[in-house]
Amino acid sequence: MRVTNRADKALCDVIPGVRRAIYFDAADGSTQLTLGAAEIDPGKEIPVHRHRAGGRYVEEGFFVLEGEGEVRVGDQVSPVRAGSFCVMSPAEGFHSIRNTGDKTLRFVMCFGGTGVEMERKT
């Protein structure tokens, strides 16, 4: 078992206005799960992407801690706010997350696998 704290690792810029940190992955001793946290500034968006781990696509799930926004998988768009749970499914579907509010959108995320890579839509 391993326990960590949000303060143990700083969130780093992915793109301007979007930050994230991975707290558990293969490098941290996890064998089947990746767990992290992210923040998106008002008006910013994580680019359209999907996730791969070990040659297969994996779902991303997250829980919104603060703020509000919208998630998109393919043509489907749904609002999210503090307290929302979301699973980006199907695993091979391209998706994005956008902050539609006036406060930072903060959430915790997980993936079914380790060594997860982000594949942006071209």
C-alpha positions in Angstrom: 0.0 0.0 0.0 1.1 3.5 -0.7 -0.5 6.8 0.5 0.3 10.2 -0.9 -1.0 13.7 -0.5 -1.9 16.4 -3.1 0.9 18.5 -1.6 3.5 15.8 -2.4 3.6 16.7 -6.1 3.0 20.0 -7.9 0.7 20.2 -10.9 2.7 21.1 -14.0 1.6 22.8 -17.2 0.2 20.6 -20.0 -0.7 23.6 -22.1 -1.2 27.2 -21.0 -4.1 27.3 -18.5 -4.2 23.5 -18.0 -2.1 21.7 -15.3 -2.0 18.2 -14.0 0.0 15.7 -11.9 0.0 11.9 -11.8 0.2 10.6 -8.3 0.0 6.8 -8.9 1.3 5.0 -12.0 3.7 2.1 -12.8 6.6 4.3 -11.6 4.9 4.5 -8.2 4.2 0.8 -7.8 0.7 0.7 -9.3 0.1 -2.3 -11.7 -3.4 -1.6 -13.0 -4.4 2.0 -12.2 -3.3 5.5 -12.9 -4.5 8.3 -10.6 -4.0 12.0 -10.9 -5.4 15.5 -10.6 -5.9 18.4 -13.0 -6.9 22.1 -13.1 -8.3 24.1 -16.0 -8.5 27.9 -15.9 -11.7 29.7 -16.9 -12.2 29.6 -20.7 -9.4 27.0 -21.2 -9.8 23.5 -22.6 -7.8 20.2 -22.6 -7.3 19.5 -26.4 -9.3 16.7 -28.0 -7.5 13.4 -27.2 -7.9 9.8 -26.1 -5.7 7.5 -24.0 -3.6 4.4 -24.7 -1.9 2.0 -22.3 0.0 -1.0 -23.5 -1.3 -0.9 -27.0 -5.0 -0.6 -26.1 -7.3 2.4 -25.5 -8.4 3.0 -21.9 -11.3 4.9 -20.4 -10.7 8.0 -18.3 -12.9 8.7 -15.3 -12.9 11.8 -13.2 -14.6 13.5 -10.3 -15.1 17.3 -10.2 -14.0 18.9 -7.0 -14.6 22.5 -7.9 -15.9 24.6 -10.7 -18.0 23.9 -13.8 -17.4 22.9 -17.4 -18.4 20.6 -20.1 -17.1 17.3 -21.4 -17.3 16.1 -25.0 -17.0 12.6 -26.3 -17.4 12.6 -30.1 -20.6 14.7 -30.7 -22.0 14.2 -27.3 -21.6 17.2 -24.8 -22.6 17.2 -21.2 -22.2 19.8 -18.4 -20.2 18.9 -15.3 -19.9 20.7 -12.0 -18.6 20.1 -8.4 -19.8 16.7 -7.4 -20.0 15.3 -11.0 -18.6 11.9 -11.8 -17.8 11.2 -15.5 -16.4 8.3 -17.5 -15.1 9.1 -21.0 -16.5 6.1 -22.9 -16.0 4.4 -25.3 -12.3 4.1 -24.6 -11.3 4.7 -28.2 -13.5 7.9 -28.4 -11.8 11.2 -28.6 -12.8 13.6 -25.8 -12.1 17.0 -24.3 -12.9 18.9 -21.1 -13.5 22.7 -21.1 -14.0 25.1 -18.2 -17.2 27.1 -18.8 -17.2 28.8 -15.4 -15.5 31.8 -13.8 -13.4 29.7 -11.3 -10.7 27.1 -11.8 -12.1 23.7 -12.7 -10.4 21.1 -10.4 -10.9 17.3 -10.7 -9.3 14.0 -9.9 -8.9 11.5 -12.7 -8.1 7.8 -13.1 -7.3 5.5 -16.0 -7.7 1.7 -16.3 -4.0 0.9 -16.8 -0.5 2.2 -16.2 1.9 4.0 -18.6 -1.1 5.9 -20.0 -0.2 8.1 -23.0 -2.3 11.0 -24.4 -3.0 10.7 -28.1 -4.2 14.1 -29.5 -6.6 14.2 -32.4 -4.8 15.5 -35.5 
